[in-house]
Amino acid sequence: MSQLSYTATEDLSQKEWDTIIGTNLTGTFLACKHVGKAMITGGGGSIINIATTAGITGVPRAPAYCASKAGVILLTKSLALEWARHQIRVNAVAPHYLETPLTEELRASGKVYHSLLKQIPMGRFGKPSEIVGAVLMLASQAGSYMTGTVTVADGGYLAQ
């Protein structure tokens, strides 16, 4: 599971930083490394990493989370360039706020929640099921000429 903390940067401990980077970035790296190795010998495949818009734009009080997800985006691009010759496509999906346990605290805080909703043109958090289509497209023949891309599913947030 992805790690997020809304701790002010000046109060963020090294341990918390390491945990978030370790889970989100190192975990993704290790999964890609081992799956990619099997795909190289197996003749190719598709890897889809989960990033977030916070890895593109940043979020206050979440430096480790944003840095880790930005790292996932650049890891995705780097692996796409390295493994394209092995017929391995590496892409990422970057959702904005979704209705998951990770955003439960935000949704429970009426003031914060309504402030965030105002920033999303569609006026709501997405549902995890709404990310499935992007993942399926990238994994399927429909995405066969796509590698190194970041498909954003954000309710229009980045269109502003």
C-alpha positions as CSV (number, residue, x, y, z in Angstrom):
1,M,0.0,0.0,0.0
2,S,1.2,3.5,-0.8
3,Q,2.4,5.7,2.1
4,L,1.2,9.2,2.7
5,S,1.8,11.6,5.5
6,Y,0.7,15.2,5.9
7,T,3.6,16.1,8.3
8,A,5.2,19.5,7.8
9,T,8.5,19.1,6.2
10,E,10.4,20.6,9.1
11,D,8.8,18.0,11.4
12,L,9.2,15.0,9.1
13,S,11.6,12.5,10.6
14,Q,14.3,10.7,8.6
15,K,12.5,7.4,9.5
16,E,9.2,8.5,8.1
17,W,10.9,9.8,5.0
18,D,12.7,6.5,4.5
19,T,9.5,4.5,5.1
20,I,7.6,6.5,2.5
21,I,10.4,6.4,-0.1
22,G,11.0,2.8,0.6
23,T,7.4,1.8,0.2
24,N,6.5,3.9,-2.8
25,L,9.7,4.2,-4.8
26,T,12.0,1.3,-3.7
27,G,9.1,-1.1,-3.6
28,T,8.1,-0.1,-7.2
29,F,11.8,-0.4,-8.3
30,L,12.1,-3.9,-6.8
31,A,8.9,-5.1,-8.3
32,C,9.9,-3.8,-11.7
33,K,13.4,-5.2,-11.5
34,H,12.2,-8.8,-10.8
35,V,9.2,-8.7,-13.2
36,G,11.3,-7.0,-15.8
37,K,14.0,-9.7,-15.6
38,A,11.4,-12.4,-16.1
39,M,9.9,-10.5,-19.0
40,I,13.3,-10.1,-20.7
41,T,13.8,-13.9,-20.7
42,G,10.1,-14.4,-21.5
43,G,9.9,-12.2,-24.6
44,G,8.3,-9.0,-23.4
45,G,5.3,-7.7,-21.6
46,S,3.7,-4.7,-20.0
47,I,4.4,-3.1,-16.7
48,I,2.0,-0.5,-15.3
49,N,3.2,1.5,-12.3
50,I,0.8,3.6,-10.2
51,A,2.0,7.2,-9.7
52,T,-0.2,10.2,-8.8
53,T,-0.7,13.8,-9.8
54,A,1.1,14.7,-6.6
55,G,4.3,13.4,-8.4
56,I,3.6,15.9,-11.1
57,T,2.5,19.0,-9.3
58,G,3.4,18.5,-5.6
59,V,1.2,18.7,-2.5
60,P,2.0,20.8,0.6
61,R,3.1,18.9,3.7
62,A,3.8,15.7,1.7
63,P,7.3,16.0,0.4
64,A,8.3,12.4,0.8
65,Y,5.1,11.2,-0.9
66,C,5.5,13.7,-3.8
67,A,9.2,12.9,-4.2
68,S,8.5,9.1,-4.2
69,K,5.8,9.4,-6.8
70,A,7.8,11.7,-9.0
71,G,10.5,9.1,-8.7
72,V,8.0,6.4,-9.9
73,I,7.3,8.5,-12.9
74,L,11.0,8.9,-13.9
75,L,11.7,5.3,-13.0
76,T,8.9,4.3,-15.4
77,K,10.4,6.5,-18.2
78,S,13.9,5.2,-17.6
79,L,12.8,1.6,-17.7
80,A,10.7,2.2,-20.8
81,L,13.8,3.4,-22.6
82,E,16.0,0.6,-21.3
83,W,13.6,-2.3,-21.9
84,A,11.8,-1.3,-25.1
85,R,14.3,-3.3,-27.1
86,H,13.1,-6.4,-25.1
87,Q,9.5,-5.7,-26.1
88,I,8.7,-4.6,-22.6
89,R,6.4,-1.6,-22.3
90,V,6.6,0.4,-19.1
91,N,3.9,3.0,-18.4
92,A,2.3,4.6,-15.4
93,V,-1.2,5.7,-14.4
94,A,-1.4,8.9,-12.3
95,P,-4.7,9.4,-10.6
96,H,-5.7,12.4,-8.5
97,Y,-7.6,12.0,-5.3
98,L,-9.4,8.7,-5.1
99,E,-11.9,7.3,-2.5
100,T,-9.5,5.0,-0.8
101,P,-8.3,4.4,2.8
102,L,-5.4,6.7,2.0
103,T,-7.7,9.7,1.6
104,E,-10.2,8.8,4.4
105,E,-8.8,11.5,6.7
106,L,-9.1,14.1,4.0
107,R,-12.7,13.1,3.2
108,A,-13.6,13.1,6.9
109,S,-12.5,16.7,7.4
110,G,-15.4,18.7,5.9
111,K,-13.5,21.9,5.4
112,V,-10.4,20.3,3.8
113,Y,-12.6,17.9,1.7
114,H,-14.7,20.7,0.2
115,S,-11.6,22.8,-0.5
116,L,-10.1,19.9,-2.4
117,L,-13.4,19.3,-4.3
118,K,-13.3,22.9,-5.6
119,Q,-9.9,22.2,-7.2
120,I,-11.3,19.3,-9.2
121,P,-13.4,20.3,-12.3
122,M,-15.5,17.2,-12.0
123,G,-16.3,18.2,-8.4
124,R,-15.5,14.8,-6.8
125,F,-12.9,12.3,-5.8
126,G,-12.5,9.4,-8.2
127,K,-13.2,5.8,-7.5
128,P,-10.6,3.1,-7.8
129,S,-12.8,1.4,-10.4
130,E,-12.4,4.4,-12.6
131,I,-8.7,3.8,-13.0
132,V,-9.2,0.3,-14.2
133,G,-9.9,1.4,-17.8
134,A,-6.6,3.2,-18.1
135,V,-4.7,0.2,-16.7
136,L,-6.5,-2.3,-19.0
137,M,-5.8,-0.1,-22.0
138,L,-2.1,0.1,-21.2
139,A,-1.9,-3.6,-20.6
140,S,-3.8,-4.6,-23.8
141,Q,-3.1,-4.5,-27.5
142,A,-4.8,-1.1,-27.6
143,G,-1.7,0.3,-25.8
144,S,0.9,-1.7,-27.8
145,Y,2.7,1.4,-29.1
146,M,2.8,3.1,-25.8
147,T,5.8,3.1,-23.5
148,G,7.2,5.6,-21.1
149,T,3.9,7.4,-20.8
150,V,2.0,8.7,-17.8
151,T,-1.8,8.4,-18.2
152,V,-3.5,10.9,-16.0
153,A,-7.0,10.2,-14.5
154,D,-7.7,13.3,-12.4
155,G,-11.2,14.6,-12.9
156,G,-9.7,17.5,-14.9
157,Y,-7.4,18.7,-12.2
158,L,-4.3,19.1,-14.4
159,A,-6.3,20.7,-17.2
160,Q,-6.5,24.0,-15.2
